[in-house]
């Protein structure tokens, strides 16, 4: 507990601890005729842990959800999702999909204390999702949420919020980016807003 604390546990006398789990799948594979048989090892490793805070920084919550190292030709990480248009030779057919190798992180996230959020009590947050490293380079989705509340943003007499910002990369190539939120027009009522996206 001197290094990491469970999410929301600020009790100096607390005894609960952050739990991390490791799972390994190791398979020995023999290929080729008996006289010239070659040996290889297939390794699939998973790491995940409970959401945690760092002592001295209460309210700053970090989450690591399902980090995988795939050095196997017989199986892939559970739940791995490749974006549309992903170009990897192993994925050209269902028969070779399990031969994909690389690193996969389902989600890495951080949220701040509410006082640093958008002013409505919702904490500011950021996350990297479906993060992939393989021979094709880096692939990921990056997102920020609860950036600016509607009661804080203003351009002249127009109220506005920034609820989310995102960016997508695929195999070291920028794909898209954008933001979304709400706009309050002067002709609208005090609590009538239009959603926008860009």
C-alpha positions as MATLAB code, in Angstrom:
seq = 'XXXXXXXXXXXXXXXXXXXXXXXXXXXXXXXXXXXXXXXXXXXXXXXXXXXXXXXXXXXXXXXXXXXXXXXXXXXXXXXXXXXXXXXXXXXXXXXXXXXXXXXXXXXXXXXXXXXXXXXXXXXXXXXXXXXXXXXXXXXXXXXXXXXXXXXXXXXXXXXXXXXXXXXXXXXXXXXXXXXXXXXXXXXXXXXXXXXXXX';
ca = [
       0.000    0.000    0.000;
       2.984    2.280    0.185;
       3.226    2.294   -3.618;
      -0.317    1.785   -4.923;
      -3.783    2.114   -3.385;
      -7.116    0.660   -4.533;
      -9.378    3.169   -6.247;
     -11.132    5.384   -3.696;
      -9.329    3.883   -0.688;
      -7.982    6.848    1.284;
      -8.167    5.273    4.731;
      -4.704    5.349    6.380;
      -5.704    2.258    8.362;
      -6.985    0.416    5.298;
      -5.700   -3.046    4.518;
      -6.967   -3.721    0.999;
      -4.352   -3.921   -1.713;
      -4.218   -3.554   -5.480;
      -4.310   -6.918   -7.226;
      -2.534   -7.686  -10.481;
      -2.809  -10.924  -12.387;
      -0.550  -12.645  -14.902;
      -1.587  -15.476  -17.178;
       0.696  -17.441  -19.452;
      -0.055  -19.938  -22.193;
       3.012  -21.789  -23.456;
       2.828  -24.395  -26.177;
       5.670  -26.412  -27.737;
       5.250  -26.930  -31.475;
       7.095  -29.404  -33.687;
       7.031  -28.953  -37.446;
       8.497  -30.770  -40.419;
       9.348  -34.430  -41.055;
      10.791  -36.509  -38.245;
      14.305  -36.442  -39.665;
      14.406  -32.666  -39.938;
      11.891  -31.637  -37.331;
      12.147  -28.120  -35.953;
      10.967  -26.951  -32.565;
       9.338  -23.652  -31.640;
       7.576  -22.256  -28.615;
       4.312  -20.343  -28.673;
       3.870  -17.855  -25.833;
       0.739  -15.860  -25.025;
       0.904  -13.713  -21.876;
      -1.748  -11.507  -20.285;
      -1.437   -8.833  -17.589;
      -4.258   -6.904  -15.921;
      -4.740   -5.130  -12.611;
      -7.311   -3.374  -10.471;
      -7.841    0.384  -10.922;
      -5.409    2.142   -8.602;
      -4.285    5.465   -7.194;
      -0.837    6.654   -6.174;
      -0.351    7.722   -2.534;
      -0.130   11.498   -2.336;
      -2.358   11.976   -5.406;
      -5.886   11.089   -4.220;
      -8.527   10.965   -6.906;
      -6.096   10.320   -9.752;
      -7.210    6.873  -10.911;
      -5.282    4.710  -13.374;
      -6.599    1.627  -15.129;
      -4.683   -1.015  -17.063;
      -7.065   -3.430  -18.724;
      -5.787   -6.547  -20.454;
      -2.265   -6.097  -21.738;
      -1.232   -9.007  -23.972;
       2.064  -10.176  -25.435;
       1.349  -12.530  -28.328;
       4.300  -14.563  -29.542;
       2.126  -17.436  -30.648;
       1.034  -18.848  -33.998;
      -1.823  -20.922  -32.588;
      -4.009  -18.339  -30.803;
      -4.609  -14.605  -30.374;
      -5.506  -12.449  -27.351;
      -9.122  -12.783  -26.273;
     -11.176   -9.833  -27.477;
      -8.548   -8.326  -29.768;
     -10.182   -6.074  -32.347;
      -8.459   -4.960  -35.536;
      -9.875   -1.829  -37.205;
     -11.417   -2.007  -40.638;
      -8.745   -1.848  -43.320;
      -6.012   -3.179  -41.055;
      -3.294   -4.580  -43.322;
      -1.393   -7.531  -41.896;
      -0.514  -10.677  -43.889;
      -1.659  -12.918  -41.044;
      -5.179  -11.478  -41.277;
      -5.675  -12.116  -44.988;
      -7.593  -15.306  -44.261;
      -9.292  -16.965  -41.296;
      -6.880  -19.881  -41.545;
      -3.848  -17.717  -40.748;
      -5.379  -15.169  -38.345;
      -4.002  -16.941  -35.275;
      -0.449  -16.479  -36.574;
      -0.585  -12.742  -35.851;
       2.098  -11.656  -33.376;
       2.486   -8.457  -31.428;
       1.469   -6.485  -28.361;
      -2.158   -5.613  -27.581;
      -3.493   -3.362  -24.808;
      -7.257   -3.223  -24.553;
      -7.397   -0.042  -22.480;
      -5.155    2.304  -20.535;
      -7.096    5.056  -18.778;
      -6.711    7.894  -16.313;
      -9.314   10.018  -14.525;
      -8.630   13.070  -12.415;
     -10.240   14.290   -9.206;
     -13.642   15.920   -9.773;
     -12.202   19.338   -8.957;
     -10.157   19.109  -12.180;
     -13.111   17.993  -14.280;
     -15.503   19.985  -16.409;
     -17.135   21.810  -13.506;
     -20.217   19.593  -13.292;
     -18.759   16.994  -10.948;
     -17.659   14.747  -13.795;
     -13.894   14.067  -13.729;
     -11.653   14.798  -16.684;
     -10.477   11.562  -18.267;
      -8.228   10.217  -20.965;
      -7.781    6.764  -22.434;
      -5.868    4.826  -25.050;
      -7.945    1.973  -26.483;
      -7.132   -1.054  -28.639;
      -3.427   -0.196  -28.641;
      -1.539   -2.508  -31.010;
       2.165   -2.829  -31.797;
       3.255   -5.243  -34.507;
       5.297   -5.313  -37.709;
       2.937   -2.713  -39.192;
       3.654   -0.140  -36.475;
       1.340    1.562  -33.979;
      -2.457    1.394  -33.990;
      -4.669    2.979  -31.334;
      -7.629    5.161  -30.438;
      -7.010    8.079  -28.070;
      -9.862    9.880  -26.327;
     -10.388   12.688  -23.801;
     -13.701   13.251  -22.020;
     -15.382   15.920  -19.874;
     -13.069   18.708  -20.984;
     -15.230   21.832  -20.763;
     -18.759   22.051  -19.372;
     -21.552   24.004  -21.031;
     -21.680   26.425  -18.087;
     -17.987   27.276  -18.455;
     -17.423   27.643  -22.199;
     -18.573   30.796  -23.942;
     -17.959   32.565  -27.254;
     -19.620   35.965  -27.063;
     -23.225   35.080  -26.131;
     -22.968   31.445  -27.243;
     -22.468   28.837  -24.558;
     -20.577   25.730  -25.603;
     -19.034   22.609  -24.180;
     -16.270   20.226  -25.249;
     -17.431   16.809  -24.114;
     -14.935   14.657  -25.989;
     -11.884   14.726  -28.248;
     -10.582   11.697  -30.122;
      -7.848   10.620  -32.516;
      -7.308    7.358  -34.399;
      -4.014    5.983  -35.707;
      -3.632    2.826  -37.797;
      -0.252    1.296  -38.596;
       1.639    4.570  -38.024;
      -0.812    6.465  -40.240;
      -3.147    9.172  -38.962;
      -6.772    8.238  -39.696;
      -9.036   10.840  -38.180;
      -9.572   13.196  -35.260;
     -12.494   15.155  -33.938;
     -14.364   16.623  -31.023;
     -17.929   16.816  -29.837;
     -20.060   18.723  -27.410;
     -23.017   21.081  -27.166;
     -23.787   24.651  -28.251;
     -26.336   26.977  -26.665;
     -27.697   29.459  -29.203;
     -28.888   32.873  -27.978;
     -32.355   32.162  -29.406;
     -32.674   28.922  -27.443;
     -33.868   28.534  -23.890;
     -31.412   28.479  -21.004;
     -31.306   24.700  -20.984;
     -31.747   23.984  -24.700;
     -28.581   22.953  -26.519;
     -27.567   21.612  -29.905;
     -25.141   18.729  -30.203;
     -22.174   19.253  -32.516;
     -19.360   17.133  -33.851;
     -16.298   18.043  -35.887;
];
